Amino acid sequence: MRTTVIQMAPGASAPENIDTARALITAAITADKPDLVVLPEMWSCLGGTRDMKFAAAEVLPAPDGTGEAGPLYHFLSGIARAHGISVHGGSIGELHGEKLFNTSLLFNPQGHEIARYRKIHLFDVTTPGGEGYRESDTYEPGSDIVTAPLSPDLTAGLAICYDIRFPALFHALRARGANVLLVPAAFTVETGLAHWETLLRARAIETQCWMVACGTTGTHIDDSGQPRRTYGHSMIIDPWGTIVAQVSDGPGWSTARIEHGVIDSTRARMPVMAHHRLSIHTP
């Protein structure tokens, strides 16, 4: 399965971000002909005020397709159907009462939603550099562990950004049959330089899954008017922990072929799941 990570530098305007995403996806399809494209976390509205985040968010249709689709949902479904590819919509804001969910959507080549994941672990952190983040001021945590079929022999496990620091989630995804991990993100530059590659490779190695991690890049303005920089460096990592594709700084994309045989050979050589002696606790 040819897989492309689409790295963006989004702002707070959803219509502008949709135009940028469409242009990057179209260019990547023309150049690399992927079967699956993956967008970053909150590509639809990064930064801005709380009101801006709510204005860009949507009430999503029911998983069976009933209900009205907003422009973000319509775009993701439509581009999957138009090009006959699977689309992982990074994450977008989902309206939920007085707060939002940080929600990933996965569409099949017919444009039908096949998975919906709401970010479980919220980023309420002060970095060593003194920057404070309070995702829970705006977002509600999800609770469901989500997998979905990508092909007859590839199963996606869904997570978002800060989730990567909680290995129990990824062990639970592996236990439910995942062999491809899809992780959109908006890592800060500070934490990205220190931990992004290390955490991604560790999760790939310990679960023996392909890791497809797609991040935002560039500078956006937060609700207090302060500039925030995200790290980029979207990458695809094989089950042995080798980086096989990577975007550096700035908007762009990179593509790699995800092969089931690499999963089988890695797990056969080192059957770590058969060697577990401790219970795996799910969130």
NORMOLIN-V396880 format. One record per residue. N is the residue number from 1. RES is the residue in one letter. PHI is phi in radians with two decimals (NA if undefined). Layout:
# NORMOLIN-V396880
n->N res->RES phi->PHI
n->N res->RES phi->PHI
This chain:
# NORMOLIN-V396880
n->1 res->M phi->NA
n->2 res->R phi->-1.28
n->3 res->T phi->-2.21
n->4 res->T phi->-2.13
n->5 res->V phi->-1.68
n->6 res->I phi->-1.84
n->7 res->Q phi->-1.62
n->8 res->M phi->-2.18
n->9 res->A phi->-2.05
n->10 res->P phi->-1.33
n->11 res->G phi->-1.97
n->12 res->A phi->-1.63
n->13 res->S phi->-1.64
n->14 res->A phi->-1.07
n->15 res->P phi->-1.02
n->16 res->E phi->-1.13
n->17 res->N phi->-1.16
n->18 res->I phi->-1.07
n->19 res->D phi->-1.05
n->20 res->T phi->-1.15
n->21 res->A phi->-1.07
n->22 res->R phi->-1.06
n->23 res->A phi->-1.12
n->24 res->L phi->-1.18
n->25 res->I phi->-1.10
n->26 res->T phi->-1.09
n->27 res->A phi->-1.13
n->28 res->A phi->-1.15
n->29 res->I phi->-1.12
n->30 res->T phi->-1.08
n->31 res->A phi->-1.41
n->32 res->D phi->-2.03
n->33 res->K phi->0.89
n->34 res->P phi->-1.28
n->35 res->D phi->-1.62
n->36 res->L phi->-2.46
n->37 res->V phi->-2.07
n->38 res->V phi->-2.25
n->39 res->L phi->-1.73
n->40 res->P phi->-1.48
n->41 res->E phi->-1.17
n->42 res->M phi->0.83
n->43 res->W phi->-1.11
n->44 res->S phi->-1.37
n->45 res->C phi->-2.90
n->46 res->L phi->-1.91
n->47 res->G phi->1.53
n->48 res->G phi->1.37
n->49 res->T phi->-1.42
n->50 res->R phi->-1.06
n->51 res->D phi->-1.09
n->52 res->M phi->-1.11
n->53 res->K phi->-1.09
n->54 res->F phi->-1.20
n->55 res->A phi->-1.15
n->56 res->A phi->-1.50
n->57 res->A phi->-1.42
n->58 res->E phi->-2.36
n->59 res->V phi->-1.42
n->60 res->L phi->-1.50
n->61 res->P phi->-1.05
n->62 res->A phi->-1.08
n->63 res->P phi->-0.98
n->64 res->D phi->-1.44
n->65 res->G phi->1.68
n->66 res->T phi->-1.33
n->67 res->G phi->1.83
n->68 res->E phi->-1.40
n->69 res->A phi->-1.63
n->70 res->G phi->-1.43
n->71 res->P phi->-1.11
n->72 res->L phi->-1.20
n->73 res->Y phi->-1.07
n->74 res->H phi->-1.08
n->75 res->F phi->-1.07
n->76 res->L phi->-1.12
n->77 res->S phi->-1.10
n->78 res->G phi->-1.17
n->79 res->I phi->-1.26
n->80 res->A phi->-1.11
n->81 res->R phi->-1.17
n->82 res->A phi->-1.12
n->83 res->H phi->-1.81
n->84 res->G phi->1.13
n->85 res->I phi->-2.24
n->86 res->S phi->-1.43
n->87 res->V phi->-2.27
n->88 res->H phi->-1.70
n->89 res->G phi->-1.42
n->90 res->G phi->0.93
n->91 res->S phi->-2.58
n->92 res->I phi->-2.36
n->93 res->G phi->-1.41
n->94 res->E phi->-1.92
n->95 res->L phi->-1.12
n->96 res->H phi->-2.64
n->97 res->G phi->1.11
n->98 res->E phi->-1.52
n->99 res->K phi->-2.33
n->100 res->L phi->-2.06
n->101 res->F phi->-1.75
n->102 res->N phi->-1.62
n->103 res->T phi->-2.10
n->104 res->S phi->-1.69
n->105 res->L phi->-2.21
n->106 res->L phi->-2.11
n->107 res->F phi->-2.03
n->108 res->N phi->-1.50
n->109 res->P phi->-1.11
n->110 res->Q phi->-1.53
n->111 res->G phi->1.45
n->112 res->H phi->-1.61
n->113 res->E phi->-1.18
n->114 res->I phi->-2.07
n->115 res->A phi->-2.77
n->116 res->R phi->-2.47
n->117 res->Y phi->-2.20
n->118 res->R phi->-1.87
n->119 res->K phi->-0.92
n->120 res->I phi->-1.47
n->121 res->H phi->-1.73
n->122 res->L phi->-1.67
n->123 res->F phi->-1.53
n->124 res->D phi->-1.91
n->125 res->V phi->-2.50
n->126 res->T phi->-1.93
n->127 res->T phi->-1.26
n->128 res->P phi->-0.99
n->129 res->G phi->-1.41
n->130 res->G phi->1.66
n->131 res->E phi->-1.38
n->132 res->G phi->-1.80
n->133 res->Y phi->-2.32
n->134 res->R phi->-2.32
n->135 res->E phi->-1.06
n->136 res->S phi->-1.23
n->137 res->D phi->-1.16
n->138 res->T phi->-2.02
n->139 res->Y phi->-2.01
n->140 res->E phi->-1.79
n->141 res->P phi->-1.32
n->142 res->G phi->-1.45
n->143 res->S phi->-2.46
n->144 res->D phi->-1.61
n->145 res->I phi->-1.57
n->146 res->V phi->-2.19
n->147 res->T phi->-2.22
n->148 res->A phi->-2.77
n->149 res->P phi->-1.31
n->150 res->L phi->-1.76
n->151 res->S phi->-2.79
n->152 res->P phi->-1.00
n->153 res->D phi->-2.13
n->154 res->L phi->-2.16
n->155 res->T phi->-2.15
n->156 res->A phi->-1.48
n->157 res->G phi->-1.98
n->158 res->L phi->-1.81
n->159 res->A phi->-2.66
n->160 res->I phi->-2.43
n->161 res->C phi->0.76
n->162 res->Y phi->-1.02
n->163 res->D phi->-0.93
n->164 res->I phi->-1.09
n->165 res->R phi->-1.48
n->166 res->F phi->-2.13
n->167 res->P phi->-1.09
n->168 res->A phi->-1.02
n->169 res->L phi->-1.08
n->170 res->F phi->-1.29
n->171 res->H phi->-1.13
n->172 res->A phi->-1.16
n->173 res->L phi->-1.11
n->174 res->R phi->-1.09
n->175 res->A phi->-1.10
n->176 res->R phi->-1.62
n->177 res->G phi->1.77
n->178 res->A phi->-1.16
n->179 res->N phi->-2.29
n->180 res->V phi->-2.31
n->181 res->L phi->-1.80
n->182 res->L phi->-1.87
n->183 res->V phi->-2.29
n->184 res->P phi->-1.29
n->185 res->A phi->-2.70
n->186 res->A phi->-2.42
n->187 res->F phi->-1.09
n->188 res->T phi->-1.16
n->189 res->V phi->-1.07
n->190 res->E phi->-1.09
n->191 res->T phi->-1.27
n->192 res->G phi->-1.13
n->193 res->L phi->-1.04
n->194 res->A phi->-1.44
n->195 res->H phi->-2.29
n->196 res->W phi->-0.92
n->197 res->E phi->-1.10
n->198 res->T phi->-1.06
n->199 res->L phi->-1.14
n->200 res->L phi->-1.10
n->201 res->R phi->-1.16
n->202 res->A phi->-1.11
n->203 res->R phi->-1.13
n->204 res->A phi->-1.14
n->205 res->I phi->-1.15
n->206 res->E phi->-1.29
n->207 res->T phi->-1.67
n->208 res->Q phi->1.00
n->209 res->C phi->-2.06
n->210 res->W phi->-1.17
n->211 res->M phi->-2.00
n->212 res->V phi->-2.04
n->213 res->A phi->-2.08
n->214 res->C phi->-2.11
n->215 res->G phi->-2.02
n->216 res->T phi->-1.44
n->217 res->T phi->-2.40
n->218 res->G phi->1.49
n->219 res->T phi->-1.99
n->220 res->H phi->-2.26
n->221 res->I phi->-1.86
n->222 res->D phi->-1.45
n->223 res->D phi->-1.24
n->224 res->S phi->-1.72
n->225 res->G phi->1.52
n->226 res->Q phi->-1.58
n->227 res->P phi->-1.28
n->228 res->R phi->-2.18
n->229 res->R phi->-1.95
n->230 res->T phi->-1.95
n->231 res->Y phi->-1.52
n->232 res->G phi->1.22
n->233 res->H phi->0.94
n->234 res->S phi->-1.00
n->235 res->M phi->-2.67
n->236 res->I phi->-2.11
n->237 res->I phi->-2.21
n->238 res->D phi->-1.47
n->239 res->P phi->-1.16
n->240 res->W phi->-1.57
n->241 res->G phi->1.70
n->242 res->T phi->-1.55
n->243 res->I phi->-1.32
n->244 res->V phi->-1.87
n->245 res->A phi->-2.73
n->246 res->Q phi->-2.75
n->247 res->V phi->-1.79
n->248 res->S phi->-1.63
n->249 res->D phi->-1.75
n->250 res->G phi->1.51
n->251 res->P phi->-1.11
n->252 res->G phi->2.82
n->253 res->W phi->-2.70
n->254 res->S phi->-2.59
n->255 res->T phi->-2.30
n->256 res->A phi->-2.52
n->257 res->R phi->-1.63
n->258 res->I phi->-1.54
n->259 res->E phi->-2.04
n->260 res->H phi->-1.15
n->261 res->G phi->-1.04
n->262 res->V phi->-1.16
n->263 res->I phi->-1.11
n->264 res->D phi->-1.04
n->265 res->S phi->-1.19
n->266 res->T phi->-1.13
n->267 res->R phi->-1.24
n->268 res->A phi->-1.23
n->269 res->R phi->-1.20
n->270 res->M phi->-2.41
n->271 res->P phi->-1.38
n->272 res->V phi->-1.12
n->273 res->M phi->-1.15
n->274 res->A phi->-1.27
n->275 res->H phi->-1.69
n->276 res->H phi->-1.05
n->277 res->R phi->-2.07
n->278 res->L phi->-2.05
n->279 res->S phi->-1.19
n->280 res->I phi->-1.66
n->281 res->H phi->-1.68
n->282 res->T phi->-1.58
n->283 res->P phi->-1.07
